Amino acid sequence: QAEEELKAAWSQQAGQLREMGRRERLLRSDVQRAREQLESFKTRVMQVCSPSAAGSTGKSMTEQQVIDKVRQLSDESQKSHEREKSLQKELSSRLAQEKEVSANIEVFKNSLQKLQ
């Protein structure tokens, strides 16, 4: 009976080891796929940022260079957005002034017509 129990325990342990091995292979596969996706993303980002920098020189860009370029683009985008907001305010102000001038001209025209 003890031998049977040992065989059952051994069989159970072997099954757990096989399952752990299967999980490890899946995890390794997932990690490899993630690395490939990251490299592909990095290449695409660099192609968008600077087509001449992405692979055509024969040098691969470092992750830090990609991060720096993305930060630069983000900063430029933020500045552009702030400039757009500033221009929108200026445009709104000028439109308000134009409305006011138009209203004043209308009042002036009406006054002239009355005087005539």
Secondary structure, DSSP 4 states (H G I P E B T S, - for coil): -HHHHHHHHHHHHHHHHHHHHHHHHHHHHHHHHHHHHHHHHHHHHHHHH-GGGSSTTSPPPPHHHHHHHHHHHHHHHHHHHHHHHHHHHHHHHHHHHHHHHHHHHHHHHHHHHHH-
